[in-house]
Amino acid sequence: MNRGYAVLSIEVTTQFDGVSEGVLHEVTRRTPGFHAWQDPHWLVHCQDAAAFVGEVGYAELAAHPEALDQLRTDMRRDGFHDDESRPERFLTSLGEGATAMLFRCTGCGSHLAYADAS
């Protein structure tokens, strides 16, 4: 379990396009990491690293509709477009095996999330 510093692979750091080297250094070298089933990655918004809020289920995520909308969009892009009810079934089951990693933009305050499952 990675409870030390955030470890990001070269592949994952491509998400930091447009973010300063200082921000990249802060996240990869000075920020405590978090445990995830898949490769953990840090979300970016307003050209800055977002603040990690925590691992959440659907009940907590429902308080942040913009994060839910983003997850729906990501799921459709990643192949959940064959059955419109499939993303909703998955989202409402978050916290029962699969989970969401919730972040908050330090610039505008928007909430962002990505799904993580074993």
Secondary structure per residue as TSV (DSSP state, phi and psi in degrees):
chain	resnum	aa	ss	phi	psi
A	1	M	-	360.0	127.8
A	2	N	-	-87.6	99.0
A	3	R	-	-109.8	7.1
A	4	G	S	-87.9	-131.6
A	5	Y	B	-90.7	152.0
A	6	A	-	-60.3	128.3
A	7	V	-	-113.8	116.5
A	8	L	-	-118.5	132.3
A	9	S	-	-77.3	166.1
A	10	I	H	-56.6	-41.8
A	11	E	H	-58.8	-44.0
A	12	V	H	-71.8	-32.5
A	13	T	H	-68.5	-10.6
A	14	T	G	-63.3	-20.5
A	15	Q	G	-67.5	-12.7
A	16	F	G	-92.1	13.2
A	17	D	T	-54.0	131.8
A	18	G	T	87.2	-2.2
A	19	V	S	-101.4	141.7
A	20	S	-	-63.9	156.8
A	21	E	H	-59.7	-34.6
A	22	G	H	-62.1	-41.9
A	23	V	H	-66.9	-44.0
A	24	L	H	-59.2	-43.8
A	25	H	H	-63.3	-42.6
A	26	E	I	-60.4	-45.3
A	27	V	I	-71.9	-42.4
A	28	T	I	-83.1	-21.1
A	29	R	I	-120.0	-23.0
A	30	R	I	-123.0	-3.5
A	31	T	S	-102.7	129.5
A	32	P	B	-58.6	140.7
A	33	G	-	-83.4	-177.2
A	34	F	-	-142.0	156.3
A	35	H	-	-84.4	136.1
A	36	A	-	-143.2	151.2
A	37	W	S	-66.7	-46.5
A	38	Q	S	-90.0	-179.2
A	39	D	-	-61.2	120.9
A	40	P	-	-66.5	142.5
A	41	H	-	-140.1	153.4
A	42	W	-	-100.1	132.5
A	43	L	-	-87.3	150.8
A	44	V	E	-124.0	140.5
A	45	H	E	-151.6	147.0
A	46	C	T	54.2	38.0
A	47	Q	T	57.1	33.4
A	48	D	E	-147.9	156.9
A	49	A	E	-69.2	133.8
A	50	A	-	-78.2	159.9
A	51	A	E	-85.6	131.1
A	52	F	E	-73.9	122.7
A	53	V	E	-90.9	-46.1
A	54	G	E	155.2	177.8
A	55	E	E	-86.0	127.0
A	56	V	E	-134.3	159.3
A	57	G	-	-102.0	-173.3
A	58	Y	H	-61.7	-40.6
A	59	A	H	-58.3	-43.9
A	60	E	H	-72.9	-36.9
A	61	L	H	-68.5	-31.2
A	62	A	T	-60.2	-23.0
A	63	A	T	-74.7	-5.9
A	64	H	-	-129.3	76.6
A	65	P	H	-58.5	-29.2
A	66	E	H	-66.9	-33.5
A	67	A	H	-70.7	-39.8
A	68	L	H	-63.1	-42.8
A	69	D	H	-61.6	-40.5
A	70	Q	H	-63.7	-43.0
A	71	L	H	-62.1	-41.2
A	72	R	H	-60.7	-44.8
A	73	T	H	-61.9	-46.1
A	74	D	H	-60.6	-41.2
A	75	M	H	-67.1	-40.8
A	76	R	H	-62.9	-41.7
A	77	R	H	-63.8	-34.0
A	78	D	T	-89.8	9.7
A	79	G	T	110.7	6.3
A	80	F	T	-88.9	31.8
A	81	H	T	-98.6	-4.4
A	82	D	S	-72.4	-29.6
A	83	D	S	-138.0	113.2
A	84	E	T	-60.3	-26.7
A	85	S	H	-82.6	-16.2
A	86	R	H	-60.8	-47.3
A	87	P	H	-59.8	-40.7
A	88	E	H	-66.4	-39.2
A	89	R	H	-62.3	-42.5
A	90	F	H	-64.7	-47.7
A	91	L	H	-61.6	-43.7
A	92	T	H	-70.7	-14.5
A	93	S	T	-92.5	-1.2
A	94	L	T	-58.6	133.0
A	95	G	T	104.7	-10.0
A	96	E	S	-115.8	56.4
A	97	G	S	116.2	-66.9
A	98	A	-	-82.3	157.7
A	99	T	E	-144.4	172.4
A	100	A	E	-121.6	143.0
A	101	M	E	-98.7	117.5
A	102	L	E	-100.5	134.4
A	103	F	E	-127.6	158.7
A	104	R	E	-127.8	131.3
A	105	C	-	-67.8	129.3
A	106	T	T	-79.1	-10.2
A	107	G	T	-90.0	-58.5
A	108	C	T	-107.0	-10.4
A	109	G	-	86.8	-0.5
A	110	S	-	-63.1	149.5
A	111	H	E	-100.8	142.1
A	112	L	E	-131.2	156.8
A	113	A	E	-154.8	158.4
A	114	Y	E	-136.3	150.2
A	115	A	E	-86.2	145.8
A	116	D	E	-136.8	132.4
A	117	A	-	-144.7	156.3
A	118	S	-	-79.5	360.0
